[in-house]
Amino acid sequence: MELCSLLSTKAKFVKKLSLGSNGILSLRKNTLSNCPPIRGLLDLSFNQLKKVRCLHFLKGQDQIKKFTAEKNHLTSLIYRYNRIRNVNSFAFHHTPNVKTLQLNINIIAYLDHKAFSGLTNLLTLRLDNNLLTDLYQDSFEDLHSLEILNLRNNQIAVLFNKTFHSLKHLHILDLGGNKITHFEDFAADTFDDLTNLTFLSLDNSCAGVMQLQPGVFKNLRKLSKLSARNMGIQSFSKEIFGNLTELQILLLNQNVMQSLDVNVLEALPKLRYLDLRNIPLSCTCLNSDLQNWTLTNQRVQLVLLYSLQCQDKKLQKSFYNFDTNVCYLDLGEYLFATTTTVILLLTIIPLLYTKLYWKLKYSYYVFRSWFGQHWRRLREKEEHSKYDAFISYNSADEPWVLDQLLPNLEGNGASFRLCLHHRDFELGRNIVDNIVSAVYSSRKTICVVSRHFLCSEWCSLEIQLASYRLFHELRDVLLLIFLEPIPERQLSAYHRMRKVMLKKTYLQWPGSNCTDPVKAQELFWNHLRRALRSGSSRFEEEDEGREEYFNQPPTDDDNYYLMP
């Protein structure tokens, strides 16, 4: 080559030799052997080179530090922006001092085991954006000085355990955008030899949901940035991330973790930047500590914290403010307090019983005395009721009330005060108010039950009010009188009346079919008067005089008026 002969006469060495855009078609063996030593850059870009066989044309030029051959038409060994498909063994054997080698943006599908043999001084190797599928244990065996290795956007599916064993000075490793179908291919010792690594990118490097192997990052104690976006990571555990004590930037967005252990985050003392976007975090007690950590920590910047959404997007809840109050109920604490209290009571009560038996018994009788006085005051208050009984009946039964009931309870020596609709209701007052006043102003309520009574809405209201006092105030205030036999099936719809009949004895008016109607009616009135006197001290003395009479055995006619 005449140019080399001319340069040899003018210079002892060349720092930069640029032969770009010269239409060079080929370079023969020993083409540059007559040139002075090239100590810097050799640029053959923008020519028409088609074949470069193992770089034989560089024989004798062992001081070249940078070689560029961009935008050519290489088919067997093509550099950046070419179409090289494979790199054969010892392809760079004649360039031992090269520090930067860029083979990215090609279609390299095969990389020979010894392709980079002899590149002991190489610092930067770019193989990104190719079609590589396999990396072998000896692929980078001679690259002892390598600091930057870019393997992004290939088709790498398998990484052998010793693939990176020679790269002890590697600082940057980019494996993003590959096709690792089984994450177990990242064995626990895959990165063990990369003790000086400061940047590792694994984002978009797997297909599907995967699980990182415990201890996979155990020796990366100098790592400051880890990009693990969209890897399908299911869990965030201390066994995986716990040893990254120098980690400052952690990118975990677009994974499938539902929770993060706050203890692991606390184990990363130098962490300053955390990205959790597009992770299906569950808004449950499982993440209550994480929510509290995100709101209170002052050292870590969490990317778009207030935009993080809960897993269930239909609820449209934000992660930072979902309700965690229920999460802090300590059931064990409550159980401890309860069992402690029970044990103390079971211990103290027998001691108190033994030591304070007579004092407790004395206190019991004092309480009984106080309660009796209180009950008597209630009884005295009841005695001031305006009426002894309110009579609830239907207008169709009014002749029986006026001809039979009134004479026997207000006349014939009886002294009961009865309240009747037509006689005692206040004129001009609402009828409901009159009914309520009559029920609560009377000691008892007597319901005269017949078929007409069951059909009346007003009578239904009156018995409801009386039964309310019976069941809710626990006072015996309701008396039922049946004027005629009524089949039980007709009473089934009146559940309150059925409830009273099941609990209380009621009276049946003697019919004409009894053997002695006169005596039966006399016994009926005696029972009714006795029921009205019960609970009233005003009639207690009178009852004592009649007690002997009522203790006599009942006759057969009692069945007509006294029904259990």
Secondary structure, DSSP 4 states (H G I P E B T S, - for coil): -HHHHHHHHH-S-EEEEE--SS------TTTTTTSPPEEEEEE--SS-----STTGGGTT-TT--EEE--S---SSS--TTS---EE-TTTTTT-TT--EEE--SS---EE-TTTTTT-TT--EEE--SS---EE-TTTTTT-TT--EEE--SS---EE-TTTTTT-TT--EEE-TT--BS-GGGS-TTTTTT-TT--EEE-TT-BSSSB-PPTTTTTT-TT--EEE-TTS-B----HHHHTT-TT--EEE-TT---S---HHHHHT-TT--EEE-TT-----SGGGHHHHHHHHH-SS-EETTGGG-B-S-TTTT-BGGG---GGGG--HHHHHHHHHHHHHHHHHHHHHHHHHSHHHHHHHHHHHHHHHHHHHHHHHHHHHT-SEEEEEE--GGGHHHIIIIIHHHHHSTT----EE-HHHHSPTTS-HHHHHHHHHHTEEEEEEEE-HHHHT-HHHHHHHHHHHHHHHHS----EEEEESS---HHHHTT-HHHHHHHHHS-EEE---TTSS-HHHHHHHHHHHHHHHHHTT-GGGHHHHHHHHHHHTSPP-GGGGGTEE-
